[in-house]
Every structure is written in C-alpha cells, then in structure tokens.
Amino acid sequence: MVCRDEMQGAEQRPVNIVLGVTGGIAAYKAVHLLRLLREAGHQVQVVPTKAALKFVGKATWEALSGQPVHRKVFDDVVGVEHVKLGQQADLVVVVPATADLLAKAATGQADDLLTATLLVAECPVVFAPAMHTQMWEHPATQANVATLISRGVKLIGPASGRLTGRDSGIGRMVEPDDIFSALGAYLGTHDETAVGKANTSDNDNDETQSANPLSIVITAGGTREPLDPARFISNRSTGKQGIALADAALDRNADVTLICANIPTSELASLKGRATIIEVESAADLEQAVTKQAATAHVIIMAAAVADYRPAQPSASKIKKQAGKPLTIELKENPDILAELCRNRKPGQLIVGFAAETGDNDGSVLDYGKAKALRKGADLLAVNEVGANKGFGTPTNEVWLLDKHGTVIGHEAGTKRQVADAILTAVAQVASATSAGSGPESDSL
C-alpha cells in the first residue's frame, strides 16, 4: 500500500471513500461512521468481509451508502472491482480492523475484495483496530502493526475501555465520532481546536491566521557521544515517538521542524517534503540545532533521548584492547537542554519534555517523573517507562502527562500515533488555558 500525498486545503470537496468493515463486534459502530461520512457529502463504497455481514447485513450498508455492496472478487468481474475500487479511492478506512485483517494486510494477502483493494490502493489508508487486549498485545499483531506503519498506514486507536463480555483493557475501537474527527486531515475538515493556527496578533482576520501556521519544533531519536573514531555511547531510542508526533502535527496544519538524532533515512520517508528535517548526532549538535530553532518556535517538544554524559576526552584513534587490563573512561555531564530551553523560553512559548524512566527501590516511574517535572520547568512532561522491550523501538507506548507542578493531567496508552495525538491535544489545552489569562504566565501562542 503506497500512499499518495495526503489531501490538503481549507476548501472541502467530496471525497471518494472505501469503507472496509471486518468481522468484529464493533462492526455495528461503522454504521454510524458511514452516516457521518455521507452527511458530510462524501461518496462511500462499503466493502465488508464475509464475517462482517454476520454482524451487520448487506441491506443496511446499501441503504445508508446508496451503493451496491460486494465482498467477493468475482461479484463484478466485468467491472474489475478488485482493481477499480483501490485505484479510484481518495481514502480507504477500515473500521473495525481486526487482528486477522491487520495480519492479511501486513503480509499482502488478497483473498477477498477488501484485501485486494488494499493492495491496489495508492491513497491514504487508515485502520481503526478493535480486538481483545491479548490479541492486540501479541507479538505477531505488534509486528504486523509496525510493518503497516512503516508503509505509511495510519492507525486511529485502539482505545482502552470495556471490551466484549466482562473484559476491559486496550483494544476497544475508538468511537465513530472521534474517528470522523481524526479523518479531518483527509476530508478537508481539520480540527482547529486541537493544534491549529498560531495567534500572531489580536486580529481575528482568517487570512492573516491561515498564513501563519503554528511552528512546532520536535526532537527525536537518540544522541551518540563519540568515544573514539569507531565507538560511541548511545541509548535504545529509535525516534518512532518523535516521528509520530511530527506526523500528527502535520495532520493538524502545523509547520513542523524535526531535529532527528541518528534515525535511518528510511524511517523519515513519510515526512519528506512535508516537514523540515535537520539531522544531528551528538547532544552538543542537538543543543545547537534546537537552540537556533527555538528562536521562532511556538511549541518545542523534546522527544529525543539525549545522553546525560559524554566521554571527557574522546580518543583521536581507536582505543586498543589490552588483555587483562580494565578500561577506565571518564565521563563529563552534558548540558541540560530541556532545562536551558525552559529558562530561556520566549513569551508565550510552550515547551514539552519527555522523561524515560525506570522504577527502583527508591521510587516508581511516576515518582521520578514528578521530580523531573518540578526540576525542569516544562509546561508539560510526558513520562514513560522504558526497557529492552518497552517504550524504545516498539510500536506502542504509555505515557503520563504532568504539568509543571508535577500534577498528572492525562494518561494515554496505545500506538505511538495515538500517544502523539494525546500529547498534542494536551498542548492545545494548555495553550488555550494560558491564552485565556489563567495565571501570571498567560501569554498566548
């Protein structure tokens, strides 16, 4: 599935949508999404799987879409629907997307009309996953999700909440109204109440504001501190959360600069041509780049994992192994970039920090996060637990959002895109509160 450039522009136009529906209990909620899309004036072709029709019948889909409904490749051989639908679509949305559908899409299967359409589609493809928690968290599903995201597929959810029967947990499908809102970037109906346009003056003129999109600087990846020409000290960060933040901010019409530390070029493909990308290596490089960009940024999100220490005297030549002799390396503390940005922030500038933590005998992840929030002075701090298979390098994340006083104001667990959206929504809420004059630091963005 190769995605064309996402549709942009303030003027809304009818969009040709393929609505895929799979066999999960949440299929009944897709009926409401169909109604919302049709009421917004869009053309919708529903493509259910065989299992989906056991939950909601063909007649319902045809009545609400105004289109004949097929599910088999051979239902309309003359029309070559398995090719035509994907070629003509402006957007493909699968609601709900079961674990089975995610697996088929990731492995390129095409055993029905929906999976064949996904293989042909060159437009944006969006999945709203829905399944039990164990199925969502299974390594096979997570690997499939990572594969799909790497190909440009967007995920909305899953959310946490009540599942089938008495179960609760992550895996609940995002509600149709929220899915519809999240699709605004593709339907020409962006939600300006989230992270939208910058208020550069008291003038409410729409043309002035639309010409000045919100400027967001995001750092991502892990810095590398040279030990010698062949070796360096680094961390497990892959930059996936920062990339998700950049992607989500772009979908909200922001002007995005991504400062990325040691992220493979292939991981940045979806952002090329949409965001300004600055590549750095060490903490010193990142400090220089972000300090320069901070001069004009409305929002700074420090998602990069910056090394706390660096070798005090990097060797000009490769350090040779000396059998039986220990190697001692003196480390020097790196500047606290986040704290410096907070101390030197310009009026109205909003700063978001990240705290990758592990608990120990002296405190929990959240304990250390609260202490860091008080120490750093960022407007928001996203605290997440990390480990060999948690946080770093995985398609999912879990964060607690703390304000500058260390108070928990939000929590999100799910895909890194879902976490990114939650962070940006919190940014908008903080910006709205300060611009309304709440407290002494009420400069508007």
C-alpha positions in Angstrom: 0.0 0.0 0.0 1.7 3.2 -1.2 0.1 6.4 0.0 -0.2 9.5 -2.2 0.4 12.9 -0.6 -2.4 13.5 1.8 -5.2 15.8 0.7 -4.8 19.3 1.9 -6.6 22.6 1.6 -9.2 24.5 3.5 -11.9 24.1 0.9 -13.9 21.0 1.5 -14.7 18.8 -1.5 -16.4 15.4 -1.8 -14.0 12.6 -1.1 -14.3 9.1 -2.7 -14.0 6.7 0.3 -13.8 3.0 0.5 -15.1 1.9 3.9 -13.9 -1.6 4.8 -15.7 -3.4 7.6 -14.4 -6.6 9.2 -15.9 -9.2 11.4 -15.7 -7.8 14.9 -18.5 -6.8 17.3 -17.6 -3.2 16.7 -18.8 -3.5 13.1 -22.1 -2.1 14.2 -20.4 1.2 15.1 -19.2 1.5 11.5 -22.8 2.2 10.6 -22.7 5.5 12.4 -19.4 6.4 10.8 -20.9 5.7 7.4 -23.8 8.0 8.2 -21.4 10.8 9.3 -19.3 10.5 6.1 -22.4 10.5 3.9 -24.0 13.5 5.8 -20.7 15.4 5.2 -21.3 14.9 1.4 -18.7 12.2 0.7 -19.1 9.2 -1.6 -18.7 6.0 0.3 -18.4 2.4 -1.1 -18.7 -0.1 1.7 -16.7 -3.3 1.3 -17.5 -5.8 4.1 -15.8 -9.1 4.8 -17.8 -12.3 5.0 -17.6 -12.2 8.8 -18.7 -8.5 8.9 -22.0 -9.4 7.2 -22.8 -11.7 10.2 -22.9 -8.6 12.4 -24.5 -6.0 10.0 -26.4 -7.1 6.9 -25.8 -6.1 3.3 -29.1 -4.3 3.1 -28.1 -1.9 5.9 -24.9 -1.0 4.1 -26.6 -0.5 0.7 -29.4 1.6 2.2 -27.1 4.0 4.0 -24.3 4.2 1.4 -26.6 4.4 -1.7 -24.2 2.0 -3.4 -24.4 -1.8 -4.2 -22.3 -3.8 -1.8 -19.9 -6.6 -2.8 -17.4 -8.6 -0.8 -16.0 -11.1 -3.3 -13.5 -10.5 -6.1 -15.9 -12.3 -8.5 -19.1 -10.4 -7.6 -18.5 -8.0 -10.5 -15.9 -9.5 -12.9 -16.8 -7.1 -15.7 -16.3 -4.1 -13.5 -13.0 -5.4 -12.3 -13.9 -4.0 -8.8 -10.9 -5.5 -7.1 -8.7 -3.1 -9.0 -11.1 -0.2 -9.7 -12.1 0.4 -6.1 -8.5 0.9 -4.9 -7.5 2.9 -8.0 -10.4 5.4 -7.7 -10.4 5.9 -3.9 -9.2 9.1 -2.3 -9.2 7.3 1.1 -9.6 3.8 2.4 -10.8 3.4 6.0 -11.2 0.0 7.7 -13.5 0.1 10.7 -13.1 -2.1 12.7 -9.7 -3.5 11.8 -9.4 -6.9 13.4 -6.2 -8.8 14.1 -7.0 -11.0 11.2 -7.3 -8.1 8.8 -4.1 -6.5 10.1 -2.2 -9.8 9.5 -3.6 -10.1 6.0 -2.7 -6.5 5.1 0.8 -6.8 6.5 1.5 -10.0 4.5 -0.1 -8.8 1.3 -2.9 -11.3 1.2 -5.8 -10.7 -1.2 -8.4 -13.4 -0.7 -11.4 -11.1 -0.8 -12.5 -7.8 -2.2 -11.3 -5.7 0.8 -7.8 -7.1 1.0 -7.4 -6.9 -2.8 -8.5 -3.3 -2.7 -5.8 -2.6 0.0 -3.1 -4.0 -2.3 -4.2 -1.7 -5.1 -4.8 1.5 -3.2 -2.4 4.4 -3.7 -4.4 6.7 -1.5 -4.1 7.2 2.3 -5.1 4.0 4.2 -6.4 4.3 7.8 -7.2 1.4 10.2 -9.2 1.7 13.4 -8.2 -1.5 15.3 -10.5 -3.4 17.6 -9.8 -6.6 19.4 -9.2 -8.1 22.8 -6.2 -6.9 24.8 -4.3 -10.1 24.5 -4.7 -10.1 20.7 -3.6 -6.5 20.4 -0.5 -7.1 22.6 0.5 -10.3 21.0 4.0 -10.0 19.3 2.5 -11.1 16.0 0.0 -8.3 16.0 2.5 -5.8 17.1 4.9 -6.9 14.4 2.1 -6.5 11.8 1.3 -3.1 13.1 4.9 -2.0 12.9 5.1 -3.2 9.3 1.9 -1.4 8.3 3.0 1.9 9.9 6.4 1.6 8.1 4.5 1.5 4.9 2.6 4.7 5.6 -0.6 3.2 7.0 -2.2 5.4 9.7 -3.9 3.9 12.8 -6.6 5.5 14.9 -6.6 3.7 18.3 -7.2 1.3 19.8 -8.5 2.9 22.9 -8.7 1.4 26.4 -12.1 0.5 27.9 -14.8 -2.1 28.1 -14.5 -4.9 25.6 -16.7 -7.9 24.8 -18.2 -9.6 27.9 -16.7 -8.5 31.2 -13.2 -7.8 29.8 -11.7 -4.3 29.9 -8.3 -3.0 28.6 -6.6 -1.7 25.5 -8.2 -2.9 22.2 -11.5 -1.0 22.2 -12.3 0.7 19.0 -12.2 4.5 19.0 -15.8 5.9 18.9 -17.1 6.8 15.4 -17.4 10.5 16.2 -13.8 10.6 17.2 -12.7 8.6 14.1 -14.6 11.0 11.9 -12.8 14.0 13.6 -9.5 12.2 13.2 -10.2 11.8 9.5 -10.5 15.6 9.1 -7.0 15.8 7.6 -8.2 13.6 4.7 -11.6 15.1 4.4 -10.6 18.8 4.3 -12.1 19.4 7.7 -9.2 19.9 10.1 -10.0 20.4 13.7 -8.6 23.8 14.6 -9.4 23.3 18.3 -6.5 20.9 18.7 -3.2 22.2 17.5 -4.1 24.6 14.7 -3.0 28.1 13.6 -0.8 30.5 15.6 -2.4 33.6 17.1 0.2 36.1 16.0 -1.9 39.1 16.8 -5.2 40.2 18.3 -6.6 40.4 14.7 -9.2 37.7 14.1 -8.8 38.0 10.3 -8.9 34.4 8.9 -6.5 35.2 6.1 -3.8 36.5 8.5 -4.1 33.4 10.7 -4.1 30.9 7.9 -0.9 32.4 6.6 0.8 31.8 10.0 0.6 28.2 10.9 1.8 27.1 14.3 5.5 26.5 14.3 6.4 23.3 16.2 10.0 22.0 16.7 10.3 18.3 17.6 13.4 16.4 18.6 13.6 12.6 18.1 16.0 9.7 18.2 19.0 9.0 20.5 22.2 11.0 20.6 25.6 9.4 20.1 28.6 10.6 22.1 31.9 9.7 20.4 34.4 7.5 22.4 36.8 7.1 19.6 36.5 7.0 15.7 34.8 3.6 15.9 32.7 3.7 19.0 30.1 5.8 20.8 27.9 5.9 23.8 24.2 5.9 23.0 20.8 4.6 24.1 17.9 2.5 22.7 15.7 5.3 21.3 14.7 4.8 17.7 12.8 8.1 17.2 9.5 6.4 16.5 7.5 8.5 19.0 9.1 11.7 17.7 8.2 10.8 14.1 4.6 10.0 15.2 4.5 13.5 16.8 5.7 15.1 13.7 3.2 13.3 11.6 0.3 14.1 13.9 1.3 17.8 14.0 1.4 18.0 10.2 -2.0 16.5 10.1 -3.1 19.4 12.3 -1.7 22.0 9.8 1.4 22.9 11.9 4.7 24.0 10.4 7.0 21.2 11.6 10.7 21.1 12.1 12.0 17.7 13.1 15.5 17.6 14.6 16.4 13.9 14.4 19.4 12.2 16.1 20.6 9.1 14.3 17.3 8.0 12.7 17.6 5.9 9.5 16.6 7.8 6.4 14.0 5.1 5.5 12.1 5.9 8.8 11.7 9.5 7.7 10.3 8.8 4.2 6.7 9.8 5.2 7.8 13.2 6.4 10.0 14.2 3.4 8.5 17.2 1.6 6.1 17.8 4.5 8.4 18.8 7.3 11.8 20.5 7.7 14.3 17.7 8.7 17.6 18.5 10.5 19.9 15.6 11.2 22.3 15.7 14.2 24.5 13.2 16.0 25.6 14.2 19.5 24.0 16.1 22.4 26.0 19.1 21.5 24.8 19.0 17.9 21.2 18.7 19.1 21.6 21.6 21.6 22.9 23.9 18.9 20.2 23.0 16.4 17.3 23.2 18.8 18.5 26.5 20.4 18.6 28.0 16.9 15.1 26.8 16.0 13.7 27.8 19.4 14.1 31.5 18.4 11.0 31.2 16.1 9.1 28.2 17.5 5.7 28.5 19.2 6.0 24.9 20.6 9.0 22.8 21.3 8.6 19.1 22.0 11.8 17.4 23.3 11.1 13.7 22.5 14.8 12.8 21.8 16.7 10.7 24.2 19.7 12.9 25.0 22.7 11.4 26.6 23.3 12.7 30.1 27.1 12.1 29.9 29.8 12.1 27.2 33.4 10.9 27.2 35.5 13.8 28.7 38.4 13.1 26.2 37.3 11.2 23.1 40.3 9.4 21.6 41.5 10.6 18.2 42.4 6.9 17.3 40.7 3.6 18.1 41.2 2.5 21.6 43.1 -0.7 21.6 42.2 -3.7 23.8 44.8 -4.5 26.4 44.3 -8.1 27.6 43.7 -8.4 31.3 43.7 -4.6 31.9 40.4 -2.8 32.7 39.5 0.3 30.7 38.5 3.4 32.6 36.5 6.1 30.8 36.0 9.5 32.4 32.5 10.9 31.6 31.5 14.5 31.5 28.0 15.8 32.1 26.1 17.1 29.1 24.2 20.4 29.2 20.6 20.0 30.4 19.0 21.1 27.1 15.4 21.0 28.3 16.1 23.0 31.4 18.0 25.6 29.4 15.1 25.9 26.9 12.7 26.4 29.8 14.9 29.1 31.4 15.3 31.0 28.2 11.8 30.5 26.6 10.4 33.5 24.8 7.0 34.9 25.9 4.1 32.6 25.0 6.4 29.7 24.0 5.2 26.3 25.1 7.7 23.5 25.9 7.1 19.8 26.3 9.7 17.5 27.7 10.0 13.7 27.9 11.1 11.6 30.8 12.1 8.0 30.0 12.2 6.3 33.4 12.6 3.0 35.2 11.5 2.5 38.8 13.7 1.2 41.6 13.8 0.7 45.4 13.7 4.4 45.9 10.7 5.3 43.8 8.4 4.5 40.9 8.5 5.7 37.3 5.9 8.3 38.2 7.8 9.4 41.3 10.9 10.2 39.3 8.7 11.8 36.6 7.1 14.2 39.1 10.6 15.2 40.5 11.8 15.8 37.0 8.7 18.0 36.2 9.5 20.2 39.1 13.2 20.4 38.3 12.9 21.1 34.6 10.1 23.6 34.4 8.5 22.4 31.2 4.8 23.2 30.6 4.2 19.5 30.0 6.2 16.4 30.8 5.5 13.1 29.1 6.7 10.3 31.4 7.0 6.8 30.1 8.6 3.6 31.4 11.3 2.2 29.2 13.2 -1.1 28.9 14.6 -3.6 26.5 11.1 -4.2 25.1 9.2 -1.3 26.4 8.9 2.2 25.1 12.1 2.2 22.9 11.7 0.7 19.4 8.2 -0.7 20.0 5.0 0.4 18.0 3.2 1.2 21.3 3.9 3.5 24.2 2.3 4.5 27.5 2.7 8.0 28.9 1.6 10.0 31.9 1.2 13.7 31.2 2.4 16.0 34.0 2.1 19.8 34.3 4.9 22.0 35.6 3.8 21.4 39.2 4.1 17.6 38.8 0.4 17.0 38.7 -0.8 14.2 36.5 -3.2 15.8 33.9 -3.5 12.9 31.5 -2.6 9.3 30.6 -2.5 7.5 27.3 -1.6 4.0 26.2 -1.7 2.7 22.7 0.1 3.2 19.4 2.7 5.9 19.2 0.4 7.9 16.9 -2.3 7.7 19.5 0.1 8.9 22.2 1.2 11.7 19.9 -2.4 12.8 19.3 -3.0 12.8 23.1 0.1 14.9 23.7 -0.9 17.5 21.0 -4.4 17.7 22.4 -2.9 18.4 25.8 -0.6 21.1 24.3 -3.7 22.7 22.8 -5.5 22.6 26.2 -2.5 24.2 28.0 -2.2 26.9 25.3 -5.9 27.6 25.5 -5.8 28.0 29.2 -2.8 30.3 29.2 -4.2 32.5 26.4 -7.4 32.8 28.4 -5.4 34.6 31.1 -5.2 31.8 33.7 -2.4 32.9 35.9 0.7 35.2 35.5 2.1 33.2 32.6 -0.8 33.7 30.2 0.9 34.9 27.0 -1.0 33.4 24.1 0.7 31.3 21.4 
